[in-house]
Amino acid sequence: MVKSGDPVEQETQLKYASLVANTVMLSNVADLTEAICAMATDRHPVTADLVACISPYLREHIRPFGRFSLDMADLPKPLPFEVAL
C-alpha cells in the first residue's frame, strides 16, 4: 500500500515490494532445486515436462503485504548445477 502522494516515495515503495517478491522467488528456486535434486537422487523420473510444470512464483497462500521475518544467518545451500534433465 502506497501511503504517500510523493512520486519518489511511491517509486521507492514499489521497488521494495519488487525486492521482497524477488527474494521470495529466489528462496523458492533454491527449495525447488533441492527437491528436484533429491527426487533425481532417489531415482524418481525428473523430466523436462515435470520441471516445466513448476514455478517459483507461487500465487496462492501468500500475503504480499504481510510481515516477513528474515534470518540473514540462515543461508541457502549452493545450488548443484551438475544435475542434467
Backbone as CSV, one residue per row, in Angstrom:
resi,resn,N_x,N_y,N_z,CA_x,CA_y,CA_z,C_x,C_y,C_z
1,MET,0.845,-1.165,0.000,0.000,0.000,0.000,0.898,1.238,0.000
2,VAL,0.693,2.095,-0.937,1.454,3.329,-1.030,0.721,4.394,-0.231
3,LYS,1.387,4.892,0.803,0.731,5.827,1.725,1.022,7.282,1.400
4,SER,2.004,7.524,0.571,2.418,8.895,0.305,2.020,9.310,-1.104
5,GLY,1.777,10.592,-1.287,1.492,11.122,-2.611,2.761,11.534,-3.340
6,ASP,3.895,11.428,-2.661,5.182,11.808,-3.240,5.623,10.756,-4.265
7,PRO,5.825,11.137,-5.522,6.198,10.171,-6.557,7.497,9.431,-6.256
8,VAL,8.458,10.098,-5.645,9.726,9.437,-5.308,9.481,8.366,-4.252
9,GLU,8.682,8.691,-3.242,8.349,7.719,-2.187,7.559,6.547,-2.771
10,GLN,6.645,6.814,-3.686,5.872,5.753,-4.328,6.793,4.807,-5.105
11,GLU,7.730,5.378,-5.830,8.662,4.549,-6.601,9.521,3.698,-5.675
12,THR,9.969,4.282,-4.571,10.776,3.543,-3.595,9.987,2.381,-3.017
13,GLN,8.733,2.618,-2.647,7.911,1.552,-2.068,7.659,0.440,-3.086
14,LEU,7.458,0.794,-4.339,7.259,-0.233,-5.369,8.528,-1.046,-5.579
15,LYS,9.670,-0.400,-5.518,10.942,-1.129,-5.656,11.141,-2.098,-4.500
16,TYR,10.788,-1.651,-3.274,10.903,-2.557,-2.126,9.949,-3.743,-2.262
17,ALA,8.753,-3.515,-2.760,7.797,-4.613,-2.960,8.345,-5.602,-3.982
18,SER,8.966,-5.084,-5.035,9.580,-5.948,-6.044,10.733,-6.742,-5.439
19,LEU,11.516,-6.093,-4.609,12.638,-6.768,-3.962,12.154,-7.921,-3.092
20,VAL,11.087,-7.701,-2.332,10.529,-8.764,-1.493,10.024,-9.911,-2.366
21,ALA,9.293,-9.602,-3.436,8.773,-10.643,-4.330,9.921,-11.439,-4.951
22,ASN,10.972,-10.747,-5.391,12.113,-11.438,-5.992,12.848,-12.299,-4.979
23,THR,12.916,-11.839,-3.727,13.560,-12.620,-2.676,12.774,-13.902,-2.393
24,VAL,11.466,-13.797,-2.345,10.624,-14.980,-2.135,10.809,-15.959,-3.288
25,MET,10.845,-15.444,-4.521,11.032,-16.329,-5.679,12.404,-16.998,-5.655
26,LEU,13.459,-16.273,-5.265,14.788,-16.868,-5.182,14.814,-17.991,-4.148
27,SER,14.185,-17.755,-3.013,14.095,-18.795,-1.990,13.349,-20.014,-2.524
28,ASN,12.276,-19.773,-3.271,11.509,-20.877,-3.855,12.341,-21.642,-4.882
29,VAL,13.146,-20.932,-5.679,14.017,-21.599,-6.659,14.993,-22.518,-5.941
30,ALA,15.595,-22.033,-4.858,16.533,-22.863,-4.098,15.830,-24.097,-3.529
31,ASP,14.634,-23.917,-2.965,13.883,-25.049,-2.403,13.461,-26.034,-3.485
32,LEU,12.977,-25.528,-4.617,12.558,-26.407,-5.713,13.746,-27.165,-6.294
33,THR,14.884,-26.494,-6.431,16.081,-27.152,-6.948,16.513,-28.281,-6.027
34,GLU,16.477,-28.025,-4.735,16.841,-29.052,-3.754,15.880,-30.243,-3.842
35,ALA,14.581,-29.970,-3.982,13.591,-31.047,-4.072,13.776,-31.860,-5.355
36,ILE,14.027,-31.186,-6.473,14.226,-31.893,-7.743,15.486,-32.748,-7.688
37,CYS,16.548,-32.221,-7.097,17.786,-32.990,-6.968,17.586,-34.208,-6.067
38,ALA,16.802,-34.049,-5.002,16.514,-35.181,-4.108,15.709,-36.240,-4.854
39,MET,14.762,-35.799,-5.691,13.989,-36.764,-6.491,14.904,-37.523,-7.441
40,ALA,15.814,-36.812,-8.105,16.735,-37.460,-9.044,17.665,-38.424,-8.315
41,THR,18.121,-38.028,-7.126,18.989,-38.893,-6.327,18.260,-40.161,-5.904
42,ASP,16.968,-40.047,-5.607,16.156,-41.202,-5.224,15.659,-41.985,-6.438
43,ARG,16.158,-41.636,-7.616,15.835,-42.304,-8.883,14.377,-42.164,-9.308
44,HIS,13.750,-41.072,-8.896,12.420,-40.751,-9.410,12.606,-40.086,-10.765
45,PRO,11.709,-40.335,-11.705,11.882,-39.705,-13.012,11.680,-38.187,-12.938
46,VAL,12.703,-37.451,-13.307,12.631,-35.993,-13.368,12.772,-35.609,-14.840
47,THR,11.656,-35.245,-15.421,11.648,-34.937,-16.850,11.528,-33.425,-17.067
48,ALA,11.816,-33.006,-18.288,11.660,-31.590,-18.633,10.206,-31.169,-18.494
49,ASP,9.264,-32.054,-18.810,7.838,-31.736,-18.657,7.476,-31.494,-17.192
50,LEU,8.035,-32.298,-16.302,7.780,-32.122,-14.872,8.309,-30.768,-14.401
51,VAL,9.522,-30.462,-14.774,10.133,-29.206,-14.347,9.382,-28.010,-14.935
52,ALA,8.865,-28.163,-16.149,8.127,-27.068,-16.795,6.816,-26.767,-16.074
53,CYS,6.309,-27.725,-15.294,5.025,-27.542,-14.604,5.149,-26.790,-13.282
54,ILE,6.354,-26.600,-12.806,6.516,-25.930,-11.521,6.982,-24.494,-11.742
55,SER,6.711,-23.659,-10.768,7.060,-22.248,-10.881,7.507,-21.719,-9.526
56,PRO,8.568,-20.905,-9.503,8.982,-20.308,-8.240,8.085,-19.142,-7.831
57,TYR,7.192,-18.740,-8.741,6.305,-17.615,-8.451,4.962,-18.164,-7.992
58,LEU,4.893,-18.486,-6.712,3.671,-19.030,-6.139,2.718,-17.885,-5.836
59,ARG,1.466,-18.079,-6.190,0.490,-17.007,-6.000,-0.567,-17.356,-4.965
60,GLU,-0.621,-18.594,-4.546,-1.601,-18.989,-3.545,-0.947,-18.968,-2.162
61,HIS,-1.738,-18.661,-1.160,-1.297,-18.685,0.232,-0.165,-17.697,0.504
62,ILE,-0.129,-16.589,-0.224,0.896,-15.572,0.004,0.218,-14.301,0.462
63,ARG,0.748,-13.713,1.487,0.270,-12.408,1.955,1.288,-11.374,1.500
64,PRO,1.086,-10.775,0.330,2.105,-9.875,-0.199,2.357,-8.651,0.668
65,PHE,1.413,-8.287,1.507,1.606,-7.119,2.359,1.743,-7.516,3.820
66,GLY,2.028,-8.805,4.057,2.170,-9.294,5.421,3.543,-8.993,5.988
67,ARG,3.806,-9.529,7.146,5.100,-9.335,7.797,6.036,-10.467,7.393
68,PHE,7.268,-10.116,7.108,8.267,-11.093,6.712,9.406,-11.060,7.712
69,SER,9.782,-12.233,8.166,10.886,-12.355,9.095,12.054,-12.992,8.347
70,LEU,13.168,-12.297,8.290,14.337,-12.799,7.574,15.441,-13.112,8.562
71,ASP,15.963,-14.318,8.477,17.119,-14.704,9.273,18.325,-14.653,8.343
72,MET,19.089,-13.584,8.407,20.199,-13.390,7.491,21.323,-14.400,7.720
73,ALA,21.320,-15.089,8.853,22.333,-16.105,9.120,21.957,-17.445,8.485
74,ASP,20.702,-17.609,8.108,20.221,-18.850,7.510,20.382,-18.773,5.990
75,LEU,21.564,-19.120,5.509,21.863,-19.041,4.085,21.473,-20.335,3.389
76,PRO,20.956,-20.242,2.156,20.620,-21.463,1.423,21.884,-22.194,0.994
77,LYS,21.750,-23.501,0.785,22.861,-24.300,0.283,23.156,-23.872,-1.159
78,PRO,24.404,-24.021,-1.594,24.702,-23.709,-3.006,23.899,-24.622,-3.928
79,LEU,23.424,-24.080,-5.037,22.644,-24.867,-5.990,23.567,-25.794,-6.773
80,PRO,23.203,-27.078,-6.857,24.035,-28.017,-7.628,23.706,-27.893,-9.122
81,PHE,24.668,-27.524,-9.903,24.427,-27.328,-11.328,24.830,-28.537,-12.151
82,GLU,25.282,-29.625,-11.498,25.734,-30.787,-12.244,24.586,-31.740,-12.636
83,VAL,23.384,-31.537,-12.112,22.256,-32.396,-12.430,21.690,-31.976,-13.784
84,ALA,21.627,-32.910,-14.709,21.077,-32.619,-16.050,19.751,-33.320,-16.195
85,LEU,18.827,-32.673,-16.850,17.498,-33.272,-17.073,17.504,-34.094,-18.331
